[in-house]
């Protein structure tokens, strides 16, 4: 007899009958009855009414029956909490059973019953089971702690289970270790800050030992846990890698992928010059290729991960193109992923093979796959210049097939090829134009319109073609409308005489008859350009276009680094950080790769980091907006060069973007040029506020007598705002040189390296005179003091307030911006003493409206002391008079940019309030000079 | 971790449902049915995210196995687990079919309780499971404690041997013995060594030992198992060459000629040769002539299947077929699937050889000489396809 009969009882009065059977004296009958109950439960029938009767069957020494009853309990206890209590006694008793199977079963099941009242009773048995002599019971109890934590975290902490769990990491049985690691990792995820796992070289060693001995699943738990560890240096990283590498030969793909994750992560810390680094790279390729012989679902997971790995370290698989060729019977999801990787791996060396394959694919049946294959041919043309010609002819062949979606896809990619290789393949335009009517997808239509507009001068009937699109203007998608607008404007600029009517028509359609703000805005821009300055319009609209990127769909580098930390997991399959698909705070701790510690390589070489910032010779990557902030800084990190004037570059960029055809780039344009300026104000709030108050914090300052006054260090960049980097600092001037004294503190958990600093243009041209030199990597909780010499030959831009300085600091993690106010006295030069005669003449010469009067309150000094103190800060007393009991000090100072400031300081003995009159040809500095006085005098 | 595991029949009815985590509700069962099983289009991914819940599925014949989670689980592990689950079920009751699943639902629940705890996969070796699973009649209450709870970690060598709870379940497996094999790329018999691109091992193999000493040392589990899997791309002797010739004669006729050539020692015999030649969907009739073996047109499979029982090395055989086509106005082209082939040859086409096999059995005092050992080489075709 088989169990399937239990599914067939559907007659009425079933519950009643079951009740009777459950209460039968015969064991077999009881068992049968419970099976029936469970069958009903599975198909979704409510059999909760039988709860007491089923629980009555629990007290049995028959393991089979007991398991069945437990199964029922797990399902219904939550809906019947009061009755579940009835089961508690048996559970507790079972936890003491001589048979370890029963002890484990009881503790396992109790953990699954999520009823508060039961959890109270669970604690004692669990405590015993965690120390059970039998490893089977211990490994079950270890998981049970995680279950209990999920129900009542506080209880687990109060009862000290976490410590017991930690002890289990040193258990003699590797399965117990593995489950303890799994449980701790899960609990640690909900307490990101706690150091629950407490990974240190000793515990890592234990895990690595257990790794050799436990089941495939246990190995996965341990490897996933290892991946969260940050070795203290490159040597430790290497030794862990050496012990993890044998796992690459495991038959279980998940073990392999988790090992790959650990290696990919720790490799970051190894120097590229190391022999071992090369060995490791070589070792990674074969197992990754082997993953492609696994079942299709696993191949899919592997391919999604390989996609990440290829982006991060293209050198690993660069010779393995062939294994990514699509097999006839591959499921479509595997085919599409393979195609993606083929494009990424395409190079001059293998392009012939790749093209032959792609051509084959383009004749397959699955529409998505064919489209992607066609697109891939276009990508190859753009990526490998030598192949461009062959790609174009292949695409033309495909267009001849007249298969609608193939033609459309081909036109979209040919547009890109035109952009990449201008003036080379335009002879095919005629063929493309033949297919105009068959295009029904917006992207293809937009591409075709772009081509017509761009090459209007070579297409005799360009105006007719564009006009034909114009008829249904309002039914087109925005993409097509925008493109049509631009194309007609281009046409007009090229053939103004014949197309005036057309351009007016499209401008009025775009600006007056459309509800779409983007379209309207673009229309107005063109309109005004054309009406005010047609020459400028030509320069803008027909400007040279930036080259297009070789790579597409690259994952943004920081996200890529994060995803590398999630190899093997869902995040790597979705190519999204866990926070994008996991609810609540669980498991969404942001992970990042460890920094390289061995050498001072500041950036990866372009070869290994295709996604990295574009360098001067690589104009073909158009980075995303997010990267630009960092990139601009990267480019400027040398000695400051004055950039192009803001206004002109802004126009240029705008023009380029218009031509780029992207809708969003219109909006992106202005941001492109001014990222530092635009970004800093956003951060201004808190750091500047605190900077201000700290700068003028009068209580704790200790000035140096030898040089000018130095304010105590104030926090400029709180760790909160800079991913753990805290910067405090102050400015000094000593013997003619200005410096910025910085104190960098690493409050993050990872090492920081690759520091660099850059100032935004400022009122006095302050700029670093040397690069920011942090010699060793900054370990967590380490502080380093640096004195950064400054000069005043940087580019000048008037800031508000005048002494505002916007600073960007970069490290391996990110770029951070802050702004601070520098005291003006650091700009007072040593030769600021004016001749008496000169002083008098100048004083008279400066108009009276340039004179500013200030009162300095509560200054306890006499004239003598004030004069000497001011002199040490390069404010020189030119003359001194006593008028009506008042001491009058006539003083002069000169700023680094040559501005003279003349001062009259009136001190009345016994009166702590000084009067200060300042005369200067640039009166806007006066308030700041006054502030400097105040600062100097009061400290 | 895995939040729940469901098994559905082809209609989307739930046969088995086990929920491990509170965040997975009963509605998850329906979400998968509606969005994946009942979805009109072809499945585009084995992982589906519906309302922040991720579903992993595999299909065995017409049965769907789905693992559900709301966390960022190790995806590779989940699939490996689902395959393992299928293996374990197959080991217990054979084919995974609706009928078998219904017949064994109690067993399946018991298995699910044992091999997945709170969504964490636990020991899932069929041999080891026998001790825990009551449904196979192993009543643990009759066994003494020592036997009931051996330490089941295949890696935990010492304990496993001490437990001694393993019977010889097939003549090929020795109870708790350790074996050692030749390193695969050591020169074999005077011939040059062969290059292996990569290899993977069953979990009973001590990987660290292989890594350092290059010999495969293992404690075999009960029954048959795959010890090692290797991949090689260089210097393979392809045992057969397939030469297809397809000619379209007008719109309604296709002439196909396929020649197969055996490319190995004439003294050796290949067996169970089967060549599968796909035919267009609009085939109305096929006439086949073959020199050797039997060939038949199977309309239901859209293919001509040509079977040859035996074929010696360095021989050649051919088949020619005339395929009549129905005129269609379907413009869609025929995808021309590849010609596939199956066979068995009595050697390893890669050239791989086992150099020696040593057996150590400290407990029962077997010496290496007492054990009867033999090695048989079979090269079995996996996917052997030729584009035509």
Interface residues (C-beta under 8 A of the other chain):
Chain A: X2 X3 X4 X6 X7 X35 X38 X39 X42 X43 X44 X61 X62 X63 X64 X67 X68 X70 X71 X98 X99 X100 X101 X108 X111 X112 X114 X134 X135 X136 X139 X140 X143 X144 X146 X147 X150 X173 X174 X175 X179 X182 X186 X212 X213 X214 X215 X216 X217 X218 X220 X221 X224 X243 X245 X246 X247 X249 X250 X251 X252 X253 X254 X256 X257 X258 X286 X287 X289 X290 X293 X295 X296 X297 X298 X300 X301 X302 X327 X328 X329 X331 X332 X333 X360 X363 X364 X365 X566 X568 X569 X570 X571 X572 X573 X574 X578 X581 X582 X583 X586 X587 X588
Chain B: X1 X13 X14 X15 X16 X17 X20 X21 X22 X23 X26 X42 X43 X44 X45 X46 X47 X49 X52 X54 X56 X57 X58 X69 X70 X71 X72 X73 X74 X75 X76 X77 X79 X80 X81 X82 X83 X99 X102 X103 X104 X105 X106 X107 X109 X110 X113 X117 X118 X120 X121 X122 X123 X124 X125 X132 X134 X135 X139 X140 X141 X145 X148 X149 X151 X152 X153 X154 X155 X156 X157 X159 X197 X198 X199 X200 X201 X202 X203 X206 X207 X208 X210 X211 X226 X229 X231 X332 X333 X335 X337 X338 X383 X385 X387
